[in-house]
Amino acid sequence: MPHCIIVYSINLNEEAFRTTLMREVYCATHSSGLFSSDDIKFRAIPYAYYAAQNEQQSFIHVVLKILSGRTLEQRSLLSCSVLEMLDKLTLTQVSLTVEVIEIEGDSYTKVVK
């Protein structure tokens, strides 16, 4: 944990950019001090169909799914840290958002085979 799910507009789907994006989200997440490096997991999903206010606007939205138990302040600092990293990328005309979602440990199950 956490599960870092990065969704973004397909026009940003260059391999070099995707690799940089994942590395930077990893660094911001790890530097929070809330997670060990072995626990951070990633998924990057490009969206071909999207719209905001009837316009197709480039976007990056990062969802950080974490087990419950962190304070609101810790979750807020994590969100801000990742957003600051996204803001440092050389992008223009793009919407950047970050969301931290708590997962209840009692309802989370996992099997690794």
VOGU-3710 file (C-alpha; in Angstrom, 3 decimals, decimal comma):
1> mphciivysi> 0,000/0,000/0,000  -0,487/2,606/-1,355  -1,945/1,889/-4,747  -1,048/4,840/-6,969  -3,409/4,992/-9,915  -2,476/7,596/-12,486  -5,104/8,333/-15,114  -4,324/10,805/-17,856  -5,428/12,000/-21,282  -4,095/9,867/-24,094
11> nlneeafrtt> -2,405/12,815/-25,794  0,170/12,628/-22,942  0,831/8,923/-23,589  4,467/8,996/-24,671  6,551/6,253/-23,073  9,244/8,642/-21,827  6,641/10,929/-20,270  4,760/8,013/-18,685  8,011/6,689/-17,178  8,888/10,142/-15,825
21> lmrevycath> 5,387/10,604/-14,439  5,458/7,282/-12,593  8,958/7,934/-11,228  8,006/11,387/-9,953  4,778/10,189/-8,320  6,805/7,387/-6,699  9,373/9,880/-5,363  6,714/12,205/-3,956  4,864/9,283/-2,366  7,997/7,715/-0,881
31> ssglfssddi> 9,367/11,018/0,399  6,195/11,463/2,470  7,706/8,970/4,921  4,356/7,196/5,222  5,273/4,131/3,145  8,244/1,858/2,549  9,525/1,699/-1,015  8,500/-1,964/-1,396  4,869/-1,174/-0,600  4,231/1,454/-3,302
41> kfraipyayy> 2,368/0,083/-6,323  1,547/1,816/-9,621  -0,888/1,719/-12,467  -0,951/4,211/-15,322  -4,055/4,331/-17,470  -4,471/6,572/-20,533  -7,990/7,729/-21,390  -8,930/8,173/-25,045  -12,375/9,600/-24,298  -12,745/12,489/-21,879
51> aaqneqqsfi> -14,288/15,937/-21,647  -14,620/18,780/-19,170  -17,083/21,591/-19,756  -17,761/20,149/-23,224  -14,095/20,524/-24,161  -11,340/17,987/-24,499  -8,744/19,227/-22,004  -5,548/17,362/-21,186  -5,448/16,039/-17,644  -3,539/14,006/-15,074
61> hvvlkilsgr> -5,426/12,674/-12,070  -3,577/10,700/-9,396  -5,535/8,526/-6,982  -3,640/7,321/-3,921  -5,493/4,471/-2,230  -4,081/3,969/1,251  -5,061/1,906/4,266  -6,885/3,875/6,937  -5,006/5,094/9,975  -3,267/8,211/8,637
71> tleqrsllsc> -4,338/11,589/9,968  -6,076/14,164/7,799  -2,896/16,253/7,978  -0,769/13,333/6,706  -3,202/12,659/3,849  -3,306/16,341/2,947  0,499/16,637/2,934  0,715/13,530/0,728  -1,793/14,983/-1,726  -0,015/18,355/-1,801
81> svlemldklt> 3,391/16,723/-2,263  2,223/14,768/-5,304  0,451/17,824/-6,758  3,578/19,952/-6,327  5,552/17,303/-8,216  2,994/17,262/-11,037  3,091/21,054/-11,208  6,876/20,962/-11,777  6,481/18,939/-14,985  6,798/21,048/-18,108
91> ltqvsltvev> 3,141/20,905/-19,107  0,762/23,579/-20,299  -2,995/23,627/-20,692  -3,494/20,611/-18,470  -5,652/19,959/-15,413  -3,720/18,400/-12,500  -5,555/16,752/-9,598  -4,684/14,406/-6,737  -7,050/12,430/-4,537  -6,256/10,360/-1,438
101> ieiegdsytk> -8,762/7,612/-0,650  -8,721/5,599/2,556  -9,264/1,851/2,339  -10,709/0,148/5,397  -8,277/-2,587/6,422  -11,091/-4,866/7,573  -12,620/-4,967/4,083  -9,366/-5,118/2,072  -8,247/-8,571/0,943  -5,228/-9,640/-1,046
111> vvk> -3,731/-12,796/-2,572  -0,383/-12,918/-4,379  0,269/-16,015/-6,482
//
